Each structure stands twice: as structure tokens, then as C-alpha cells.
């Protein structure tokens, strides 16, 4: 586990090469991207890096504040230069499943407001077809049962209400999350995303389609950078 953590740290730090002075940066959520945030804090303190961060979760906000990273929000800043975030799965087309940490809605809002997106992940997250990782769907608390029923008609596996310490998990937005076990069969994530978003009561779907430009992958053999052909950072 120590080796895995070291590689996550190396990947998280490697993502910082895309960060330039004066940038407005979306700060993602997760066990790998936390090392990106720590490195950005170091560069601010030791190299006088000038950036403004927009956090995607309360956990990330607290970490960034502890490192004296200047923060703002989208309402004040508008467009971002770059978002750096993690992923639960990514496919050969740079499509993602996100939301294992429960921050998918804010993560997507921030990513869509960015000129480019860099993902940091270990090679266990690399798949040929999305869906082995349960697809998170954030829903309104008042609608979770009806949304679960609707998704169950199109999901071949179980659809489970996410729990935390024997109570439903509540997102930073005050919603619930349904974890949908599609299995590795999401070959058309754009189609599935639109279909689920059409259900009344859905807040956001943890499919990130056409948003990611670069994946920095950690593995036992080291760090690899995979850049999307014709992407915004190619």
C-alpha cells in the first residue's frame, strides 16, 4: 500500500506541470488529487506561485485553506483555465466515471467551466468499457425512491442508496447518491447520461463525457501521461 500511495503522490505532483502563474484552477476531490493540492500549496509558499483555486468539495476547500491557497467560486470568477481532478474509471476515449467520493455535481460544474481538464489516477482505474465501478447518480432527497425505480428499469444490476454510518450519505449539495451497478457495458456513456438526466429528481450523473483532455496514470512501472488526440491540451 505504501508503494501505491507513493505513486499516487508522484502522479498528483506531475499534474502540477500544467499549472502556470496567474491561472484560475479547479481543485478536484480524491485520494490522488490531494497530492496535487499539497504541491500547489508548496509552490505558493516556496516559489511564489500566483493562482486562485475553486474547490469541488468541502473536504478540498478545507485542505486548500490549510495550505493558504487563495480560493474563490465560479459565481465570482466565471471561466477557469484548468481543472485537475481524479476519476473512478476512465476509458480509451477519455470518458470518466466520477463520484465515488460524492462530489460529482460540483466536480462536473467546475470541469465544464474550465478550458481543459487533467485527471490523475492509478492504472486500476483504466478500463476498456465503463461500468465495473458503480455509476453514482446524485438525486433530490424527496425523489430518490422514484428515481431508483426508473433507473432499475435500465440498469441490469442493483441500484443502491449510498449509506454512511448506517444512514443515507448526504452530499455537500444536500442530496442522496444512488450507486448503479451497470457492469462493464457503458459503451455509449453520452447516451446513458442523457437518459438518466431526463428522469425527474436527478441532480447529476457521474459520467464525464468529452471533458477530460489528459490522464496522468500511476502504475508499478512509473508515471505515464496520456493526452487525448485533438484535445485541448494536445
C-alpha positions as CSV (number, residue, x, y, z in Angstrom):
1,X,0.0,0.0,0.0
2,X,2.9,2.3,0.7
3,X,4.1,1.9,-2.9
4,X,0.6,2.7,-4.3
5,X,0.4,5.8,-2.1
6,X,3.9,6.9,-3.3
7,X,2.8,6.5,-6.9
8,X,-0.4,8.5,-6.3
9,X,1.7,11.2,-4.8
10,X,4.0,11.2,-7.8
11,X,1.1,11.4,-10.2
12,X,-0.6,14.2,-8.3
13,X,2.6,16.2,-8.3
14,X,3.1,15.5,-12.1
15,X,-0.2,17.2,-12.8
16,X,1.1,20.5,-11.5
17,X,3.3,20.9,-14.6
18,X,0.2,22.2,-16.3
19,X,-0.3,24.9,-13.7
20,X,1.1,28.3,-14.7
21,X,1.4,31.6,-12.9
22,X,-1.9,33.6,-12.8
23,X,-4.1,30.6,-13.6
24,X,-7.6,30.0,-12.1
25,X,-7.7,26.3,-11.2
26,X,-10.5,23.9,-10.4
27,X,-9.3,21.8,-7.4
28,X,-10.8,18.3,-7.5
29,X,-11.6,15.8,-4.8
30,X,-10.0,12.4,-4.1
31,X,-7.0,10.5,-2.8
32,X,-4.7,11.2,-5.7
33,X,-5.6,14.8,-6.5
34,X,-5.0,15.8,-2.8
35,X,-1.3,15.5,-3.6
36,X,-1.7,18.0,-6.4
37,X,-3.3,20.4,-4.0
38,X,-0.5,19.9,-1.4
39,X,2.1,20.5,-4.2
40,X,0.3,23.7,-5.3
41,X,0.4,24.8,-1.7
42,X,4.1,24.2,-1.5
43,X,4.7,26.1,-4.8
44,X,2.7,29.1,-3.4
45,X,4.7,29.1,-0.2
46,X,8.2,28.4,-1.7
47,X,8.0,29.6,-5.3
48,X,5.6,32.5,-5.0
49,X,3.1,30.8,-7.4
50,X,0.1,33.0,-8.0
51,X,-3.1,31.1,-8.6
52,X,-6.7,31.1,-7.5
53,X,-8.4,27.8,-6.7
54,X,-12.1,26.8,-6.9
55,X,-12.7,23.7,-4.7
56,X,-15.1,21.0,-5.8
57,X,-16.0,19.9,-2.2
58,X,-15.9,21.0,1.4
59,X,-13.1,18.5,2.0
60,X,-11.0,20.0,-0.7
61,X,-11.8,23.5,0.5
62,X,-10.6,22.7,4.0
63,X,-7.3,21.2,2.6
64,X,-6.7,24.2,0.3
65,X,-7.4,26.7,3.1
66,X,-5.0,24.8,5.4
67,X,-2.3,25.3,2.7
68,X,-3.1,29.0,2.3
69,X,-4.2,28.5,-1.3
70,X,-6.3,31.6,-2.4
71,X,-9.9,30.4,-3.1
72,X,-12.9,31.8,-4.9
73,X,-16.1,30.4,-6.5
74,X,-17.4,30.2,-10.0
75,X,-20.0,32.9,-9.4
76,X,-17.2,35.4,-8.9
77,X,-14.6,34.0,-11.3
78,X,-16.6,32.6,-14.2
79,X,-14.3,30.7,-16.6
80,X,-11.4,28.6,-15.3
81,X,-8.1,27.9,-17.0
82,X,-7.8,24.3,-15.9
83,X,-9.3,21.7,-13.6
84,X,-7.3,18.9,-12.0
85,X,-9.3,16.0,-10.6
86,X,-9.4,12.3,-10.0
87,X,-11.5,9.5,-11.5
88,X,-13.0,6.2,-10.5
89,X,-12.7,4.9,-14.1
90,X,-11.6,6.2,-17.5
91,X,-11.9,4.5,-20.9
92,X,-9.8,4.8,-24.1
93,X,-11.9,7.8,-25.2
94,X,-11.1,9.7,-22.0
95,X,-14.6,9.4,-20.7
96,X,-14.9,9.1,-17.0
97,X,-17.0,7.7,-14.1
98,X,-16.7,10.0,-11.1
99,X,-18.5,10.4,-7.8
100,X,-17.0,7.7,-5.6
101,X,-16.3,10.5,-3.1
102,X,-19.8,12.0,-3.5
103,X,-18.7,15.3,-5.1
104,X,-19.8,14.6,-8.7
105,X,-22.1,17.5,-9.1
106,X,-19.7,20.2,-8.1
107,X,-16.9,18.4,-9.9
108,X,-18.8,18.4,-13.2
109,X,-19.8,22.1,-12.8
110,X,-16.2,23.1,-12.2
111,X,-14.9,20.9,-15.0
112,X,-17.4,22.2,-17.5
113,X,-16.4,25.8,-16.6
114,X,-12.7,25.0,-17.4
115,X,-10.7,25.4,-20.6
116,X,-9.2,22.0,-20.0
117,X,-9.2,19.1,-17.6
118,X,-6.4,16.9,-16.3
119,X,-7.2,13.7,-14.5
120,X,-4.8,11.9,-12.1
121,X,-5.5,8.2,-11.5
122,X,-3.8,4.9,-10.9
123,X,-3.8,2.2,-13.6
124,X,-6.5,0.2,-11.7
125,X,-9.0,2.9,-12.9
126,X,-8.2,2.3,-16.6
127,X,-10.9,0.1,-18.3
128,X,-11.8,-0.8,-21.8
129,X,-15.5,-0.1,-21.1
130,X,-17.0,1.9,-18.3
131,X,-19.3,0.5,-15.7
132,X,-17.5,-2.0,-13.5
133,X,-17.3,0.8,-10.9
134,X,-20.9,1.5,-9.8
135,X,-22.2,4.6,-11.5
136,X,-23.1,7.4,-9.0
137,X,-26.2,9.4,-9.6
138,X,-27.0,12.4,-7.3
139,X,-30.7,12.8,-6.7
140,X,-33.0,15.0,-4.7
141,X,-33.8,13.5,-1.3
142,X,-37.5,13.8,-1.9
143,X,-37.3,11.9,-5.2
144,X,-34.7,9.1,-4.5
145,X,-37.2,6.3,-4.4
146,X,-38.9,7.2,-7.7
147,X,-35.5,7.8,-9.4
148,X,-34.3,4.4,-8.1
149,X,-37.3,2.7,-9.6
150,X,-36.8,4.4,-13.0
151,X,-33.1,3.6,-13.2
152,X,-33.8,0.0,-12.1
153,X,-35.6,-0.5,-15.4
154,X,-32.5,0.2,-17.4
155,X,-29.8,-1.0,-15.1
156,X,-29.0,-4.7,-15.2
157,X,-27.6,-4.8,-11.7
158,X,-28.6,-3.4,-8.3
159,X,-29.3,0.2,-7.7
160,X,-28.3,1.1,-4.1
161,X,-28.8,4.1,-1.9
162,X,-25.4,5.1,-0.7
163,X,-25.1,4.9,3.1
164,X,-22.7,6.4,5.7
165,X,-22.6,5.1,9.2
166,X,-25.9,3.3,8.8
167,X,-27.7,6.4,7.5
168,X,-28.0,7.8,3.9
169,X,-24.9,9.6,2.7
170,X,-25.7,13.3,2.1
171,X,-23.7,15.3,-0.5
172,X,-22.4,18.8,0.0
173,X,-25.4,19.9,-2.0
174,X,-27.9,18.2,0.3
175,X,-28.7,15.3,-2.0
176,X,-28.6,11.5,-1.9
177,X,-26.5,9.3,-4.2
178,X,-27.7,6.1,-6.0
179,X,-24.9,3.7,-6.9
180,X,-25.9,1.9,-10.1
181,X,-24.3,-1.4,-10.9
182,X,-24.4,-1.4,-14.7
183,X,-21.3,-3.6,-15.1
184,X,-18.7,-3.0,-17.8
185,X,-21.2,-2.3,-20.6
186,X,-21.4,1.5,-20.8
187,X,-20.1,1.7,-24.3
188,X,-22.2,4.8,-25.1
189,X,-21.8,7.0,-22.0
190,X,-23.2,10.1,-23.7
191,X,-26.5,8.3,-24.5
192,X,-26.8,6.9,-20.9
193,X,-26.0,10.2,-19.4
194,X,-28.8,11.9,-21.3
195,X,-31.3,9.1,-20.5
196,X,-30.7,9.2,-16.7
197,X,-30.6,13.0,-16.6
198,X,-34.1,13.0,-18.1
199,X,-35.5,11.3,-15.0
200,X,-37.4,13.7,-12.7
201,X,-35.4,14.2,-9.5
202,X,-31.9,13.5,-10.9
203,X,-29.4,16.2,-10.0
204,X,-26.4,14.9,-11.9
205,X,-24.9,11.7,-13.3
206,X,-21.3,10.7,-12.7
207,X,-20.4,10.3,-16.3
208,X,-18.0,12.8,-17.6
209,X,-18.1,12.6,-21.4
210,X,-15.9,14.7,-23.7
211,X,-14.5,16.7,-20.8
212,X,-11.1,15.2,-20.0
213,X,-8.1,16.1,-22.0
214,X,-5.2,14.4,-20.2
215,X,-4.9,11.4,-17.8
216,X,-1.8,11.1,-15.7
217,X,-1.6,7.4,-14.8
218,X,0.4,5.9,-11.9
219,X,1.4,2.2,-12.1
220,X,4.1,-0.1,-10.7
221,X,6.2,0.8,-13.8
222,X,6.0,4.5,-13.1
223,X,4.1,7.6,-14.3
224,X,2.6,7.8,-17.8
225,X,0.9,10.8,-19.3
226,X,-1.9,10.0,-21.8
227,X,-3.1,13.0,-23.9
228,X,-6.3,13.0,-25.9
229,X,-5.7,13.3,-29.6
230,X,-7.0,16.7,-30.8
231,X,-7.9,17.6,-27.2
232,X,-7.5,21.0,-25.7
233,X,-4.0,20.1,-24.3
234,X,-2.7,18.1,-27.3
